[in-house]
């Protein structure tokens, strides 16, 4: 009976790394999904919609009205889905790095979860706001434009206008990883650049440049991080199977 109980307890303790889909594999997959979502969002807004060429609020509303379905789907993807997947990545990195710097990693994880919540909230508001604005546009384009001008700062403030919270999380993850030597040093240095750019995006004069650098370099960071976590996941799964 004691031996059976001991085996059960041991199985529970090893559960985060049991099988092919251990927590590292989940985190690595999440990181690659985040990178893919970034690329999809950039391709949609800059290539398909050519959003950068639209300057006035009325033109933006007209663009929304012409692309309501695809735009709503993309908002759900780049905000809501991104935020949900981010939770998995944040928790994976916490599990991986917390042993070497427990207090700092608690703060880091808090910023990561806050960022995920802000992004999800921003996406929900953006999706609902788009529907409201498009409905108003058919009856009163001027009123629709006014509503969009009121709502867009809220959306940007929560999840798109500056990247200070995401930047803090990325920066702190990189600092912890450098201290504990838990990830490849080059990946950590890229993370420092990503985090710094995100924090600088909160400064109005540097907002556009900081946000652009943050987004592009974080794609690289997510891909590299995903590959590292997937490799580590395969190693831990193989080690567990050999122990079996």
Backbone bond lengths (Angstrom), bond angles and torsions (degrees), N, CA, C in turn:
res aa  C-N    CA-C-N  psi(-1)  N-CA   C-N-CA  omega(-1)  CA-C   N-CA-C  phi
1 X - - - 1.466 - - 1.530 110.41 -
2 X 1.358 115.48 -44.59 1.462 120.23 179.74 1.519 111.09 -63.33
3 X 1.361 115.03 -40.38 1.467 118.89 179.69 1.520 110.59 -64.16
4 X 1.340 117.00 -39.90 1.463 120.83 179.59 1.513 111.11 -64.45
5 X 1.341 115.45 -43.08 1.465 119.97 178.73 1.527 110.90 -63.06
6 X 1.347 116.18 -41.68 1.448 119.87 178.76 1.510 112.44 -62.08
7 X 1.353 116.57 -39.94 1.459 119.88 178.33 1.519 111.28 -65.42
8 X 1.334 116.78 -37.40 1.466 120.11 179.89 1.514 110.93 -66.40
9 X 1.361 115.91 -43.39 1.456 119.62 178.86 1.520 110.52 -63.13
10 X 1.348 116.30 -41.41 1.462 119.69 179.25 1.513 110.87 -63.08
11 X 1.330 117.05 -37.21 1.461 120.55 179.08 1.506 111.77 -65.41
12 X 1.358 116.74 -38.11 1.461 120.93 178.32 1.515 110.18 -66.76
13 X 1.331 117.05 -42.82 1.464 120.42 -178.81 1.522 111.84 -64.29
14 X 1.349 117.35 -32.31 1.447 120.61 -177.71 1.521 113.38 -91.96
15 X 1.343 117.00 -0.55 1.455 120.62 -173.37 1.513 115.27 -57.61
16 X 1.379 121.48 -33.24 1.458 119.24 179.86 1.515 114.15 -61.67
17 X 1.363 117.84 -21.20 1.453 119.32 -176.71 1.514 112.45 -121.25
18 X 1.307 118.06 19.79 1.452 120.97 -179.46 1.516 109.87 -86.85
19 X 1.332 114.61 135.32 1.462 119.30 171.58 1.509 113.40 81.02
20 X 1.331 114.41 177.81 1.459 120.89 -177.13 1.520 111.38 -64.07
21 X 1.352 117.38 -39.20 1.471 120.44 -176.59 1.518 110.08 -96.79
22 X 1.335 116.72 65.09 1.453 119.54 174.16 1.525 109.80 -78.89
23 X 1.317 116.47 177.31 1.469 119.24 -172.80 1.527 112.23 -64.98
24 X 1.336 116.71 -29.79 1.460 119.58 178.13 1.523 111.60 -69.30
25 X 1.324 115.94 -38.25 1.467 120.10 177.36 1.522 110.48 -65.11
26 X 1.323 116.17 -41.62 1.466 120.34 177.49 1.527 110.20 -62.48
27 X 1.325 116.96 -44.98 1.463 120.61 179.69 1.518 112.61 -65.51
28 X 1.323 116.87 -40.92 1.456 119.94 178.31 1.517 112.04 -64.42
29 X 1.320 115.91 -41.90 1.463 120.02 176.88 1.521 110.62 -63.51
30 X 1.329 116.55 -40.78 1.466 120.90 178.43 1.526 110.91 -60.98
31 X 1.333 117.80 -42.16 1.459 120.94 -179.84 1.527 110.96 -62.79
32 X 1.326 117.29 -41.80 1.466 120.24 179.09 1.529 111.31 -67.92
33 X 1.324 116.74 -35.83 1.470 120.20 176.50 1.527 110.16 -63.92
34 X 1.328 116.64 -41.65 1.465 120.09 178.66 1.527 110.68 -59.86
35 X 1.325 116.75 -43.68 1.461 120.41 178.29 1.521 111.02 -61.80
36 X 1.338 116.39 -42.63 1.463 120.51 -179.90 1.524 111.23 -64.58
37 X 1.331 117.06 -37.06 1.466 120.67 177.98 1.521 110.49 -65.47
38 X 1.326 116.76 -41.67 1.463 120.60 175.64 1.534 110.72 -55.86
39 X 1.330 115.77 -50.05 1.470 120.56 -177.53 1.522 110.35 -62.86
40 X 1.330 116.94 -41.80 1.468 120.65 178.99 1.528 110.87 -62.15
41 X 1.329 117.03 -42.08 1.459 120.47 179.67 1.521 112.31 -65.23
42 X 1.328 116.19 -43.02 1.466 119.94 178.98 1.529 110.48 -63.39
43 X 1.329 116.04 -44.73 1.466 119.95 -179.47 1.527 111.14 -62.90
44 X 1.318 116.84 -40.17 1.463 120.25 -177.14 1.524 111.20 -68.15
45 X 1.330 116.72 -50.83 1.465 119.53 -173.11 1.533 112.88 -77.32
46 X 1.321 117.48 -36.01 1.465 119.08 -175.74 1.523 113.28 -91.62
47 X 1.338 117.38 -30.10 1.467 120.01 -176.49 1.521 111.19 -101.11
48 X 1.322 116.67 -53.31 1.471 119.96 -174.73 1.528 110.75 -74.01
49 X 1.339 117.25 -51.83 1.467 119.90 -178.97 1.520 113.18 -86.20
50 X 1.317 116.90 -20.70 1.474 121.46 -174.37 1.528 109.95 52.55
51 X 1.338 114.90 50.16 1.459 121.47 -172.90 1.529 111.86 -65.55
52 X 1.328 116.70 -26.55 1.458 119.66 -177.88 1.531 112.36 -64.78
53 X 1.321 116.76 -25.76 1.469 120.02 -178.93 1.522 112.77 -83.72
54 X 1.327 116.94 -8.93 1.467 121.45 -179.74 1.524 108.02 -90.23
55 X 1.316 116.94 117.67 1.463 120.51 -173.79 1.521 113.86 -105.04
56 X 1.323 118.24 -44.53 1.455 121.30 -175.69 1.518 113.09 -85.10
57 X 1.343 115.24 154.88 1.464 120.56 179.79 1.530 111.45 -63.71
58 X 1.325 117.26 -38.74 1.463 120.35 179.22 1.527 110.70 -64.19
59 X 1.318 117.59 -39.47 1.465 120.89 176.78 1.519 111.17 -63.71
60 X 1.324 116.88 -37.58 1.456 120.34 177.54 1.526 110.99 -63.68
61 X 1.325 116.05 -43.88 1.465 120.18 179.13 1.527 110.42 -63.48
62 X 1.326 117.21 -41.13 1.466 120.57 177.11 1.524 110.74 -61.07
63 X 1.316 116.04 -39.55 1.465 120.44 177.81 1.523 111.06 -65.72
64 X 1.332 116.43 -39.43 1.460 120.48 177.41 1.526 110.81 -62.30
65 X 1.324 116.16 -44.10 1.463 120.73 -178.24 1.524 111.64 -62.94
66 X 1.332 116.12 -34.23 1.461 120.12 -178.51 1.528 112.76 -80.45
67 X 1.334 116.24 -17.02 1.481 119.57 -175.58 1.531 111.46 -134.00
68 X 1.323 116.98 37.24 1.468 120.17 -171.68 1.522 112.90 -59.04
69 X 1.329 117.79 -48.41 1.467 120.76 -174.63 1.521 111.78 -63.93
70 X 1.338 116.54 -50.85 1.464 119.43 -178.57 1.521 111.36 -66.80
71 X 1.331 116.51 -34.44 1.459 120.11 -179.67 1.526 111.22 -67.41
72 X 1.327 116.49 -42.89 1.466 120.04 178.08 1.519 111.00 -62.77
73 X 1.336 115.94 -41.84 1.463 119.98 178.30 1.523 111.05 -63.05
74 X 1.323 116.58 -40.10 1.461 120.02 -179.95 1.523 111.36 -69.31
75 X 1.329 118.19 -38.04 1.459 120.23 175.56 1.524 110.78 -60.66
76 X 1.320 116.28 -42.15 1.465 119.32 177.65 1.524 111.07 -61.81
77 X 1.322 115.81 -39.31 1.465 119.69 -178.38 1.520 112.02 -69.64
78 X 1.345 116.74 -53.31 1.463 119.41 -170.84 1.521 113.02 -78.24
79 X 1.321 117.47 -15.97 1.462 119.87 178.32 1.533 112.15 -110.65
80 X 1.326 116.91 -62.99 1.466 120.40 -172.53 1.524 111.28 -69.78
81 X 1.336 117.31 -52.58 1.463 119.87 179.60 1.524 110.21 -63.76
82 X 1.324 116.26 -42.36 1.470 119.91 177.96 1.530 110.94 -56.26
83 X 1.333 116.87 -46.20 1.455 120.49 -179.13 1.515 113.10 -64.93
84 X 1.320 116.69 -39.52 1.473 120.30 179.36 1.523 110.62 -65.28
85 X 1.327 116.61 -46.01 1.468 120.73 179.34 1.529 110.35 -65.83
86 X 1.326 116.48 -34.01 1.460 120.56 179.38 1.526 111.83 -60.64
87 X 1.317 117.28 -35.00 1.464 120.43 178.56 1.525 110.37 -57.85
88 X 1.338 116.43 -44.15 1.467 120.29 179.24 1.523 111.10 -61.62
89 X 1.321 117.04 -41.53 1.462 120.35 -179.84 1.524 111.24 -68.05
90 X 1.323 117.20 -42.42 1.468 121.16 179.76 1.526 110.45 -59.92
91 X 1.323 117.09 -44.65 1.468 120.76 -178.71 1.526 111.52 -69.73
92 X 1.327 116.87 -35.10 1.460 120.24 176.62 1.529 110.84 -62.66
93 X 1.327 116.24 -46.97 1.465 119.74 -179.85 1.531 111.19 -65.76
94 X 1.315 116.81 -34.54 1.463 119.38 176.12 1.524 110.16 -61.93
95 X 1.324 116.12 -46.91 1.470 121.02 -179.99 1.528 110.59 -61.64
96 X 1.307 116.34 -37.10 1.461 121.41 -176.11 1.526 112.80 -75.90
97 X 1.336 117.68 -36.42 1.461 121.22 -169.33 1.523 114.75 -107.98
98 X 1.329 117.87 -13.29 1.470 120.23 -170.54 1.523 113.34 -64.18
99 X 1.318 118.34 -31.06 1.467 120.32 -175.61 1.518 111.91 -62.87
100 X 1.335 117.65 -34.86 1.453 120.61 -176.97 1.521 114.62 -81.77
101 X 1.321 117.89 -25.32 1.473 121.75 -179.59 1.523 108.25 -150.95
102 X 1.333 117.27 73.27 1.472 120.66 -170.72 1.522 114.99 -60.32
103 X 1.340 118.44 -44.71 1.462 120.19 -177.34 1.526 111.33 -68.72
104 X 1.308 117.20 -46.98 1.459 120.74 179.94 1.524 110.97 -63.98
105 X 1.321 116.49 -36.39 1.464 118.97 -178.94 1.523 111.20 -71.88
106 X 1.320 118.34 -29.19 1.469 119.56 174.59 1.526 110.32 -62.80
107 X 1.328 116.20 -45.17 1.464 119.79 177.85 1.526 110.72 -63.85
108 X 1.317 116.05 -41.07 1.468 120.76 178.95 1.518 111.15 -60.35
109 X 1.305 116.42 -46.80 1.468 120.92 -179.60 1.522 111.01 -64.51
110 X 1.329 116.65 -36.29 1.469 119.42 177.68 1.528 110.39 -60.80
111 X 1.333 116.52 -45.05 1.465 119.41 178.06 1.533 111.14 -63.39
112 X 1.320 117.05 -37.95 1.455 120.06 178.92 1.519 112.78 -63.65
113 X 1.323 116.61 -43.28 1.462 120.42 179.47 1.525 111.44 -70.60
114 X 1.340 116.25 -35.72 1.472 119.30 175.24 1.526 109.76 -62.20
115 X 1.326 116.34 -44.19 1.469 120.26 178.52 1.521 111.10 -59.33
116 X 1.327 116.58 -44.83 1.462 120.23 178.86 1.527 111.02 -59.41
117 X 1.329 116.58 -43.62 1.463 120.11 179.34 1.520 112.79 -64.13
118 X 1.337 116.30 -41.50 1.466 120.19 179.01 1.528 111.21 -64.10
119 X 1.325 116.15 -41.87 1.469 119.96 -179.60 1.531 110.73 -64.59
120 X 1.322 116.86 -44.00 1.466 120.24 178.76 1.527 110.46 -62.06
121 X 1.339 116.94 -45.57 1.470 120.93 178.94 1.523 111.05 -60.74
122 X 1.326 116.52 -42.28 1.464 120.86 178.68 1.524 110.70 -60.51
123 X 1.332 116.73 -42.55 1.459 120.36 -179.84 1.511 112.98 -65.94
124 X 1.317 117.11 -39.26 1.465 120.57 178.98 1.524 110.58 -65.18
125 X 1.337 115.99 -42.18 1.472 119.34 178.06 1.522 110.32 -66.47
126 X 1.335 117.68 -42.57 1.461 121.04 -178.80 1.526 111.38 -62.16
127 X 1.327 116.44 -41.72 1.465 120.01 -179.69 1.519 111.29 -64.60
128 X 1.329 116.41 -46.78 1.462 120.05 179.34 1.527 111.49 -67.29
129 X 1.334 116.90 -39.88 1.458 120.88 -179.09 1.524 111.47 -63.89
130 X 1.319 116.12 -38.94 1.467 119.55 178.84 1.518 111.01 -61.05
131 X 1.340 116.35 -43.85 1.467 120.00 178.69 1.518 112.50 -62.67
132 X 1.329 115.99 -42.77 1.465 120.44 179.68 1.526 110.77 -64.07
133 X 1.310 116.34 -45.40 1.466 121.14 -177.65 1.524 111.12 -65.17
134 X 1.311 116.80 -41.30 1.469 120.37 179.73 1.527 110.73 -66.16
135 X 1.316 117.25 -39.87 1.466 120.45 177.66 1.529 111.01 -63.72
136 X 1.331 116.98 -41.17 1.460 120.74 179.11 1.525 111.96 -69.41
137 X 1.309 116.43 -31.38 1.461 120.80 -174.78 1.528 112.08 -61.17
138 X 1.323 116.24 -37.76 1.464 119.12 -178.71 1.524 112.32 -66.39
139 X 1.343 116.85 -27.01 1.466 120.59 -178.80 1.527 112.58 -99.45
140 X 1.326 116.29 -39.17 1.461 120.31 -175.38 1.533 109.34 -150.87
141 X 1.323 118.61 91.47 1.466 121.69 -178.95 1.528 113.51 -57.65
142 X 1.332 116.39 -35.08 1.466 119.34 -179.59 1.518 111.59 -65.71
143 X 1.318 116.06 -44.30 1.468 120.24 178.59 1.530 110.69 -65.88
144 X 1.325 116.19 -39.05 1.457 119.98 178.25 1.530 110.58 -61.03
145 X 1.314 115.83 -40.77 1.466 120.44 178.48 1.527 110.99 -64.89
146 X 1.333 116.01 -41.03 1.469 120.35 178.60 1.524 111.35 -62.34
147 X 1.323 116.18 -43.23 1.470 120.60 179.20 1.530 110.19 -63.01
148 X 1.329 116.36 -42.09 1.464 119.27 -179.84 1.527 111.29 -65.72
149 X 1.323 117.12 -39.19 1.454 120.52 177.63 1.528 111.75 -62.86
150 X 1.340 116.22 -29.78 1.460 120.25 178.57 1.521 112.09 -78.82
151 X 1.340 116.73 -35.26 1.460 120.50 -174.15 1.521 114.05 -88.32
152 X 1.324 117.18 -30.41 1.463 119.07 -175.24 1.535 113.51 -61.53
153 X 1.353 120.27 -36.98 1.468 118.14 176.03 1.527 112.92 -64.18
154 X 1.330 116.70 -31.81 1.464 120.08 177.97 1.527 109.87 -65.71
155 X 1.329 115.13 -45.44 1.469 120.01 179.10 1.521 110.44 -62.32
156 X 1.338 115.93 -45.63 1.462 120.06 -179.42 1.528 111.50 -66.11
157 X 1.322 115.78 -39.05 1.457 119.08 -179.41 1.511 113.21 -65.10
158 X 1.317 117.07 -35.27 1.460 120.84 -179.36 1.519 112.51 -77.76
159 X 1.341 116.46 -42.84 1.462 115.51 -170.66 1.499 117.61 -146.18
160 X 1.315 120.05 3.85 1.448 118.19 -175.38 1.512 115.45 -139.36
161 X 1.322 117.46 -25.11 1.454 119.95 -174.75 1.511 113.85 -75.51
162 X 1.322 116.97 -35.92 1.465 120.60 173.19 1.526 108.13 -143.73
163 X 1.308 115.23 159.33 1.468 120.83 -172.44 1.518 111.77 -119.68
164 X 1.332 116.72 33.94 1.463 119.44 -173.46 1.533 112.25 -64.99
165 X 1.325 118.41 -40.34 1.464 119.73 -178.19 1.530 110.72 -70.31
166 X 1.338 116.16 -45.96 1.457 119.01 175.94 1.510 112.02 -62.94
167 X 1.337 116.18 -35.80 1.451 119.93 177.21 1.523 112.31 -65.42
168 X 1.324 116.73 -42.15 1.461 120.53 177.68 1.523 111.15 -61.49
169 X 1.336 115.92 -44.01 1.469 119.26 179.55 1.521 110.89 -61.69
170 X 1.318 117.63 -48.94 1.459 121.09 -178.86 1.525 111.25 -62.33
171 X 1.331 116.20 -42.14 1.461 120.86 179.38 1.526 110.81 -62.54
172 X 1.325 117.13 -46.63 1.464 120.51 -178.12 1.519 111.88 -67.60
173 X 1.336 117.94 -38.59 1.467 120.71 175.22 1.526 109.68 -57.73
174 X 1.326 116.30 -44.03 1.460 120.86 -178.12 1.523 111.32 -67.18
175 X 1.335 117.02 -39.11 1.464 120.68 178.15 1.528 110.50 -63.79
176 X 1.336 116.56 -46.46 1.461 120.26 179.22 1.524 110.65 -62.51
177 X 1.332 116.63 -43.31 1.464 120.30 -179.02 1.520 111.39 -64.65
178 X 1.325 117.74 -36.23 1.463 120.35 176.30 1.525 111.11 -66.84
179 X 1.327 116.06 -41.21 1.467 119.91 -179.40 1.518 111.80 -65.94
180 X 1.323 116.23 -38.83 1.469 120.52 -175.39 1.521 112.86 -95.24
181 X 1.348 117.03 -6.59 1.463 122.41 -177.87 1.528 111.22 54.98
182 X 1.338 114.98 41.30 1.462 120.04 -175.75 1.522 112.63 -91.20
183 X 1.322 117.69 -20.20 1.462 121.60 179.32 1.524 108.62 -127.99
184 X 1.322 116.40 168.16 1.456 120.39 178.67 1.525 109.63 -61.62
185 X 1.324 115.69 136.73 1.461 120.01 -175.20 1.529 112.32 -60.09
186 X 1.329 117.63 -39.99 1.461 120.79 -179.59 1.525 111.32 -61.53
187 X 1.335 116.65 -39.98 1.463 120.77 177.38 1.522 110.30 -62.99
188 X 1.316 116.65 -38.77 1.460 120.50 178.96 1.528 111.75 -66.56
189 X 1.336 116.82 -38.30 1.461 119.81 177.51 1.527 111.32 -65.43
190 X 1.340 115.96 -39.31 1.464 119.05 174.79 1.523 109.70 -61.86
191 X 1.331 116.68 -40.73 1.461 120.68 177.85 1.516 112.70 -61.28
192 X 1.333 117.28 -35.77 1.462 120.30 176.73 1.529 111.06 -64.15
193 X 1.333 116.15 -39.51 1.465 120.01 177.47 1.527 110.07 -65.31
194 X 1.336 116.15 -44.83 1.467 120.94 179.41 1.529 110.42 -59.15
195 X 1.322 115.67 -49.27 1.455 119.72 -177.78 1.515 113.02 -63.39
196 X 1.316 116.84 -42.33 1.458 120.71 179.07 1.524 111.15 -63.04
197 X 1.336 116.43 -43.33 1.467 120.39 178.51 1.521 110.99 -62.25
198 X 1.333 117.18 -40.31 1.459 120.26 178.84 1.507 112.40 -63.44
199 X 1.322 117.06 -41.16 1.465 120.82 179.12 1.526 110.35 -66.98
200 X 1.334 116.96 -41.44 1.463 120.79 -179.98 1.528 112.11 -66.18
201 X 1.342 117.06 -23.29 1.466 119.99 179.88 1.523 112.07 -65.34
202 X 1.348 117.34 -15.98 1.462 120.78 177.87 1.520 112.16 -76.36
203 X 1.340 116.87 -15.17 1.465 121.32 177.00 1.526 107.89 -84.48
204 X 1.338 119.05 121.09 1.467 121.54 -174.48 1.522 114.08 -50.74
205 X 1.325 117.71 -43.13 1.463 120.37 -177.58 1.518 112.60 -67.59
206 X 1.332 116.99 -23.44 1.464 121.47 -178.06 1.518 112.54 -111.61
207 X 1.343 116.89 7.11 1.454 120.60 -173.07 1.511 113.96 -58.73
208 X 1.327 117.17 -48.25 1.467 120.26 -176.50 1.524 111.62 -69.02
209 X 1.337 116.56 -44.32 1.463 120.06 179.96 1.527 110.76 -67.03
210 X 1.339 116.05 -46.30 1.457 120.17 -179.99 1.513 112.58 -61.47
211 X 1.347 116.04 -43.57 1.455 119.56 179.04 1.516 112.31 -64.15
212 X 1.346 116.83 -39.60 1.451 120.08 178.73 1.512 112.93 -65.33
213 X 1.349 115.82 -45.40 1.466 119.89 178.11 1.522 110.52 -64.25
214 X 1.334 116.15 -40.80 1.460 120.60 179.11 1.527 110.76 -58.25
215 X 1.330 117.14 -50.07 1.454 120.37 -176.62 1.514 113.13 -64.28
216 X 1.330 116.98 -45.69 1.469 120.35 -176.93 1.522 112.07 -69.16
217 X 1.338 116.39 -44.39 1.462 118.13 -179.39 1.523 112.34 -72.86
218 X 1.329 117.35 -26.20 1.462 117.40 178.50 1.525 111.83 -72.36
219 X 1.320 117.50 -25.71 1.465 119.38 172.77 1.527 109.47 -60.10
220 X 1.344 115.68 -47.01 1.467 120.48 178.49 1.525 110.52 -61.08
221 X 1.339 116.06 -43.90 1.472 120.88 -178.88 1.518 111.22 -63.63
222 X 1.324 117.17 -44.23 1.461 120.35 179.12 1.525 111.35 -61.46
223 X 1.332 117.35 -44.05 1.469 120.56 -179.31 1.529 110.38 -63.27
224 X 1.338 116.61 -48.49 1.464 119.80 -180.00 1.527 111.50 -62.78
225 X 1.325 116.16 -42.44 1.460 120.68 178.84 1.523 110.82 -63.39
226 X 1.330 116.74 -42.68 1.452 120.41 178.87 1.512 112.40 -60.29
227 X 1.334 116.59 -43.57 1.465 120.41 179.49 1.524 110.65 -63.63
228 X 1.338 117.08 -43.83 1.463 120.61 179.17 1.524 111.93 -61.52
229 X 1.314 116.66 -44.77 1.469 120.21 -178.20 1.529 111.36 -68.12
230 X 1.321 117.28 -39.08 1.466 119.88 178.23 1.526 110.79 -64.45
231 X 1.326 117.37 -41.70 1.461 120.11 177.39 1.515 111.22 -63.49
232 X 1.334 116.49 -43.01 1.460 120.11 178.51 1.524 110.66 -64.69
233 X 1.322 116.61 -36.76 1.461 120.64 177.86 1.515 112.27 -64.04
234 X 1.334 116.17 -41.31 1.469 119.50 178.27 1.522 110.94 -65.95
235 X 1.330 117.25 -38.96 1.466 120.04 178.68 1.519 111.34 -64.13
236 X 1.332 116.82 -43.49 1.469 119.31 -179.49 1.522 111.54 -68.34
237 X 1.338 116.56 -37.25 1.464 119.54 177.80 1.520 110.64 -65.52
238 X 1.338 116.85 -41.02 1.471 120.40 178.65 1.514 111.53 -65.25
239 X 1.339 116.07 -40.57 1.465 120.17 178.73 1.520 110.79 -63.69
240 X 1.322 116.41 -39.94 1.470 119.57 -179.81 1.515 110.88 -66.10
241 X 1.346 116.13 -41.59 1.459 119.74 -179.65 1.530 110.95 -65.57
242 X 1.336 116.30 -36.29 1.464 118.51 177.46 1.522 111.42 -66.15
243 X 1.347 116.98 -37.04 1.458 120.76 177.49 1.523 111.66 -65.28
244 X 1.359 115.55 -33.34 1.462 119.91 178.13 1.510 111.18 -64.87
